[in-house]
Amino acid sequence: MTKKFSAFTGKEKEYTITSDPEASMDIKSWPKFEPKEEFTRIPFDPNIRHRLPTMPNHLLHRFMQNHVPETEPQSQYIAVHHKGTTYHLFNAKRMPIGRISMMVSKFIRGKHKPTYTPLNFKNGDKCIVVNMGDPYMTGRKRQQKLYRHHTGYPGGLKTYTFRTIMEKNPERILTDALMGMLPKNS
């Protein structure tokens, strides 16, 4: 069957439609995909999807750290459903503290769910953070970041470096970042 169709161009073109659905599903009869050379800098390899599992890990890594990663890198984040509760597991050794605290504050309050209401605090999920003994920090935060708190007395401002906080209480790094992202109410 041949139909004439004019869309936005105003010119009529003829299209043939076959009534046999099996004929249109035959992939071997489709034309082979050939990319144009002017649109690509890297030569196209049609068998790339078959070669991906055999490629070594250091070739697939994005080299963000300017070094070759381990052969089996640890994951950054996993969500597990158990008996109706969702547990979110974060690896602080592989993910920046600010990104972890941003995601944890969202998951604790339940803002990622369609049933979110601001007054329902039981709507959130459970979050677990591991490897806080050696967290991943971007830039020069390990040398420059300072943590401050006030005792309440005049002249009672206490300042600690990142290294002293890591020796005394490494959980405080995540707690301070997380408390800044939660609402300041009861």
DRENMARPA-945840 format. One record per residue (C-alpha): z, y, x. Coordinates in nm, 3 decimals. Layout:
<recs>
<rec zz="Z" yy="Y" xx="X"/>
...
</recs>
This chain:
<recs>
<rec zz="0.000" yy="0.000" xx="0.000"/>
<rec zz="-0.091" yy="0.345" xx="0.132"/>
<rec zz="0.097" yy="0.657" xx="0.029"/>
<rec zz="0.037" yy="1.021" xx="0.103"/>
<rec zz="0.338" yy="1.228" xx="0.196"/>
<rec zz="0.379" yy="1.592" xx="0.290"/>
<rec zz="0.718" yy="1.716" xx="0.394"/>
<rec zz="0.774" yy="2.045" xx="0.571"/>
<rec zz="0.439" yy="2.072" xx="0.742"/>
<rec zz="0.232" yy="2.108" xx="0.424"/>
<rec zz="-0.020" yy="1.864" xx="0.567"/>
<rec zz="-0.065" yy="1.531" xx="0.400"/>
<rec zz="-0.032" yy="1.222" xx="0.618"/>
<rec zz="-0.101" yy="0.867" xx="0.522"/>
<rec zz="0.172" yy="0.608" xx="0.568"/>
<rec zz="0.130" yy="0.237" xx="0.511"/>
<rec zz="0.417" yy="0.048" xx="0.352"/>
<rec zz="0.422" yy="-0.329" xx="0.358"/>
<rec zz="0.581" yy="-0.516" xx="0.073"/>
<rec zz="0.684" yy="-0.800" xx="0.304"/>
<rec zz="1.035" yy="-0.723" xx="0.445"/>
<rec zz="1.001" yy="-0.997" xx="0.707"/>
<rec zz="0.706" yy="-0.819" xx="0.869"/>
<rec zz="0.901" yy="-0.497" xx="0.929"/>
<rec zz="1.196" yy="-0.688" xx="1.078"/>
<rec zz="0.990" yy="-0.854" xx="1.351"/>
<rec zz="1.121" yy="-0.679" xx="1.662"/>
<rec zz="0.857" yy="-0.828" xx="1.891"/>
<rec zz="0.585" yy="-0.639" xx="1.706"/>
<rec zz="0.755" yy="-0.303" xx="1.768"/>
<rec zz="0.610" yy="-0.087" xx="2.048"/>
<rec zz="0.794" yy="-0.109" xx="2.380"/>
<rec zz="1.015" yy="0.190" xx="2.460"/>
<rec zz="0.889" yy="0.390" xx="2.754"/>
<rec zz="1.075" yy="0.713" xx="2.838"/>
<rec zz="0.877" yy="1.011" xx="2.958"/>
<rec zz="0.915" yy="1.087" xx="3.326"/>
<rec zz="0.972" yy="1.460" xx="3.274"/>
<rec zz="1.284" yy="1.394" xx="3.065"/>
<rec zz="1.469" yy="1.182" xx="3.316"/>
<rec zz="1.566" yy="1.209" xx="3.680"/>
<rec zz="1.682" yy="0.850" xx="3.719"/>
<rec zz="1.421" yy="0.579" xx="3.663"/>
<rec zz="1.488" yy="0.391" xx="3.341"/>
<rec zz="1.595" yy="0.027" xx="3.372"/>
<rec zz="1.536" yy="-0.168" xx="3.048"/>
<rec zz="1.763" yy="-0.452" xx="3.166"/>
<rec zz="2.069" yy="-0.234" xx="3.239"/>
<rec zz="2.279" yy="-0.375" xx="2.957"/>
<rec zz="2.241" yy="-0.726" xx="3.102"/>
<rec zz="2.346" yy="-0.609" xx="3.448"/>
<rec zz="2.656" yy="-0.406" xx="3.348"/>
<rec zz="2.905" yy="-0.698" xx="3.346"/>
<rec zz="2.795" yy="-0.799" xx="3.696"/>
<rec zz="2.836" yy="-0.452" xx="3.848"/>
<rec zz="3.147" yy="-0.398" xx="4.063"/>
<rec zz="3.420" yy="-0.178" xx="3.923"/>
<rec zz="3.391" yy="0.092" xx="4.192"/>
<rec zz="3.034" yy="0.163" xx="4.082"/>
<rec zz="3.136" yy="0.210" xx="3.718"/>
<rec zz="3.433" yy="0.434" xx="3.796"/>
<rec zz="3.385" yy="0.808" xx="3.759"/>
<rec zz="3.545" yy="0.890" xx="4.096"/>
<rec zz="3.772" yy="1.156" xx="3.947"/>
<rec zz="4.029" yy="1.100" xx="4.220"/>
<rec zz="3.770" yy="1.086" xx="4.502"/>
<rec zz="3.873" yy="0.731" xx="4.591"/>
<rec zz="3.769" yy="0.385" xx="4.484"/>
<rec zz="4.009" yy="0.240" xx="4.221"/>
<rec zz="4.160" yy="-0.107" xx="4.212"/>
<rec zz="3.946" yy="-0.391" xx="4.085"/>
<rec zz="4.149" yy="-0.416" xx="3.763"/>
<rec zz="4.290" yy="-0.072" xx="3.674"/>
<rec zz="4.587" yy="-0.050" xx="3.440"/>
<rec zz="4.523" yy="0.092" xx="3.097"/>
<rec zz="4.650" yy="0.437" xx="2.999"/>
<rec zz="4.725" yy="0.388" xx="2.629"/>
<rec zz="4.755" yy="0.096" xx="2.385"/>
<rec zz="4.843" yy="0.091" xx="2.014"/>
<rec zz="4.997" yy="-0.228" xx="1.874"/>
<rec zz="5.064" yy="-0.307" xx="1.507"/>
<rec zz="5.370" yy="-0.527" xx="1.446"/>
<rec zz="5.528" yy="-0.599" xx="1.106"/>
<rec zz="5.396" yy="-0.282" xx="0.945"/>
<rec zz="5.499" yy="-0.054" xx="1.233"/>
<rec zz="5.261" yy="0.089" xx="1.491"/>
<rec zz="5.386" yy="0.108" xx="1.849"/>
<rec zz="5.203" yy="0.339" xx="2.090"/>
<rec zz="5.245" yy="0.243" xx="2.456"/>
<rec zz="5.166" yy="0.504" xx="2.724"/>
<rec zz="5.143" yy="0.449" xx="3.098"/>
<rec zz="5.274" yy="0.762" xx="3.272"/>
<rec zz="5.132" yy="0.647" xx="3.605"/>
<rec zz="4.775" yy="0.674" xx="3.474"/>
<rec zz="4.791" yy="0.964" xx="3.223"/>
<rec zz="4.900" yy="1.328" xx="3.272"/>
<rec zz="5.243" yy="1.414" xx="3.132"/>
<rec zz="5.109" yy="1.701" xx="2.919"/>
<rec zz="4.853" yy="1.478" xx="2.750"/>
<rec zz="5.115" yy="1.209" xx="2.687"/>
<rec zz="5.357" yy="1.458" xx="2.531"/>
<rec zz="5.081" yy="1.607" xx="2.315"/>
<rec zz="4.987" yy="1.264" xx="2.178"/>
<rec zz="5.350" yy="1.150" xx="2.138"/>
<rec zz="5.441" yy="1.464" xx="1.940"/>
<rec zz="5.149" yy="1.397" xx="1.707"/>
<rec zz="5.233" yy="1.027" xx="1.662"/>
<rec zz="5.609" yy="1.082" xx="1.612"/>
<rec zz="5.550" yy="1.328" xx="1.328"/>
<rec zz="5.271" yy="1.119" xx="1.175"/>
<rec zz="5.012" yy="1.398" xx="1.186"/>
<rec zz="4.738" yy="1.146" xx="1.262"/>
<rec zz="4.783" yy="0.975" xx="0.922"/>
<rec zz="4.622" yy="1.088" xx="0.597"/>
<rec zz="4.962" yy="1.059" xx="0.425"/>
<rec zz="5.119" yy="1.330" xx="0.645"/>
<rec zz="5.362" yy="1.571" xx="0.484"/>
<rec zz="5.567" yy="1.815" xx="0.694"/>
<rec zz="5.900" yy="1.721" xx="0.533"/>
<rec zz="5.866" yy="1.342" xx="0.561"/>
<rec zz="6.003" yy="1.252" xx="0.903"/>
<rec zz="5.985" yy="0.876" xx="0.837"/>
<rec zz="5.605" yy="0.885" xx="0.830"/>
<rec zz="5.561" yy="0.869" xx="1.209"/>
<rec zz="5.510" yy="0.582" xx="1.452"/>
<rec zz="5.713" yy="0.456" xx="1.747"/>
<rec zz="5.612" yy="0.565" xx="2.099"/>
<rec zz="5.702" yy="0.395" xx="2.429"/>
<rec zz="5.637" yy="0.553" xx="2.771"/>
<rec zz="5.652" yy="0.335" xx="3.082"/>
<rec zz="5.635" yy="0.411" xx="3.457"/>
<rec zz="5.816" yy="0.746" xx="3.439"/>
<rec zz="5.954" yy="0.679" xx="3.788"/>
<rec zz="5.617" yy="0.785" xx="3.935"/>
<rec zz="5.431" yy="1.000" xx="3.679"/>
<rec zz="5.075" yy="1.125" xx="3.720"/>
<rec zz="5.071" yy="1.502" xx="3.779"/>
<rec zz="4.754" yy="1.706" xx="3.820"/>
<rec zz="4.714" yy="1.985" xx="4.072"/>
<rec zz="5.012" yy="2.088" xx="4.284"/>
<rec zz="5.279" yy="2.047" xx="4.018"/>
<rec zz="5.480" yy="1.806" xx="4.233"/>
<rec zz="5.538" yy="2.084" xx="4.489"/>
<rec zz="5.544" yy="2.394" xx="4.263"/>
<rec zz="5.686" yy="2.302" xx="3.921"/>
<rec zz="6.037" yy="2.425" xx="3.844"/>
<rec zz="6.270" yy="2.314" xx="3.564"/>
<rec zz="6.522" yy="2.568" xx="3.432"/>
<rec zz="6.815" yy="2.562" xx="3.194"/>
<rec zz="7.097" yy="2.802" xx="3.113"/>
<rec zz="7.463" yy="2.700" xx="3.098"/>
<rec zz="7.548" yy="2.972" xx="2.847"/>
<rec zz="7.765" yy="3.172" xx="3.086"/>
<rec zz="7.657" yy="3.500" xx="3.250"/>
<rec zz="7.449" yy="3.423" xx="3.557"/>
<rec zz="7.430" yy="3.056" xx="3.458"/>
<rec zz="7.057" yy="3.002" xx="3.504"/>
<rec zz="7.004" yy="2.673" xx="3.690"/>
<rec zz="6.670" yy="2.596" xx="3.855"/>
<rec zz="6.564" yy="2.253" xx="3.980"/>
<rec zz="6.250" yy="2.139" xx="4.160"/>
<rec zz="6.037" yy="1.845" xx="4.052"/>
<rec zz="6.174" yy="1.630" xx="4.335"/>
<rec zz="6.541" yy="1.679" xx="4.239"/>
<rec zz="6.465" yy="1.606" xx="3.874"/>
<rec zz="6.286" yy="1.285" xx="3.977"/>
<rec zz="6.592" yy="1.176" xx="4.175"/>
<rec zz="6.847" yy="1.262" xx="3.904"/>
<rec zz="6.674" yy="1.202" xx="3.569"/>
<rec zz="6.298" yy="1.132" xx="3.555"/>
<rec zz="6.307" yy="1.109" xx="3.173"/>
<rec zz="6.376" yy="1.484" xx="3.156"/>
<rec zz="6.022" yy="1.563" xx="3.272"/>
<rec zz="5.874" yy="1.404" xx="2.961"/>
<rec zz="6.159" yy="1.523" xx="2.736"/>
<rec zz="6.112" yy="1.889" xx="2.830"/>
<rec zz="5.737" yy="1.869" xx="2.781"/>
<rec zz="5.777" yy="1.689" xx="2.447"/>
<rec zz="6.047" yy="1.919" xx="2.306"/>
<rec zz="5.822" yy="2.217" xx="2.365"/>
<rec zz="5.559" yy="2.062" xx="2.140"/>
<rec zz="5.784" yy="1.964" xx="1.848"/>
<rec zz="5.883" yy="2.211" xx="1.572"/>
<rec zz="6.205" yy="2.402" xx="1.635"/>
<rec zz="6.392" yy="2.308" xx="1.316"/>
<rec zz="6.627" yy="2.040" xx="1.192"/>
</recs>
